[in-house]
Amino acid sequence: MKLVVCFPGIGYHCDKPLLYYGRRVAESVGYKEYKNVEYVNRIGNVKGDPAKMQAAFEDLYGQTEEILKDIDFSGYDSILFLSKSVGTIIATAYAERHKMPCRHVLYTPLEATFDNCASNLSGRAIAFTGTEDPWVESTDAITDRCQKAGIPVHVIEEANHSLETADVWKNLKNLEKIMAQTADFISW
C-alpha cells in the first residue's frame, strides 16, 4: 500500500493546483490512500518576521503531530510527502523527527526547509521554485541549498510563490510540465 500526505502552505490549501494535481498524479501511479494535513495559521502575517515564522512553524508542526498521530505509517510500503511553502519545512521536519523513509516533492521550499535534514534528502526529494518568488531571499539561495542536499530542483522562469506567472496559458503549460516531472520522480 502507498500513502501520500499533503502539507499545505499558509493560504495555499490542499485543493489549490500544485497539491491537488500533485495528489492526483500520485494516485495515478499507485498512491491510492491520502491524507491532507489541514492546519490553521494562528500567528498571522509571518512574511519577513523570523520570530513570527518560527512561532508559526512550531504551532503548525504541533497541529501536524496531532493530525497525523493515528496513522500507522509502518503499514505502508511507500510514503510520499507533497508539500508547499511552509509545509515543506513541516514535512521535512516531521520525516526527520519520526525517522520516516519517505520521499518528498517540495513545491516552493523555503530556506528553512533544508535546516533540519538536508543531508537526508539526497535521492529522496525533488524541488520546484520560481524566479520571482518573494518568499525566498533569491532563487540562487534555494538552488544552492538543493544542490548541496543532492536534490534536483526545477526553476520556473518568472514564476511567483504559487509557481504562476502573469500569463494564464503559460501557467497551464508550466503546471503540466511540473506535474509530468512530479510523476517521473514518484514513479521510480
Buried (B, 14 or more C-beta within 10 A) or exposed (E): EBBBBBBBBBEBBBEBBBBBBBBEBBBEBBBEBBBBBEBEBEBEEBEEEEEBBEBBBEBBBEBBEEBBEEBEBEEBEBBBBBBBBBBBBBBBBBBBEEEBEBBBBBBBBBBBBBEBBBEBBEEBBBBBBBBBBEBBEEBEBBBBBBEEBBBEBBBBEEBBBBBBBEEEEBBEEBBEEBBEBBBEBBEE
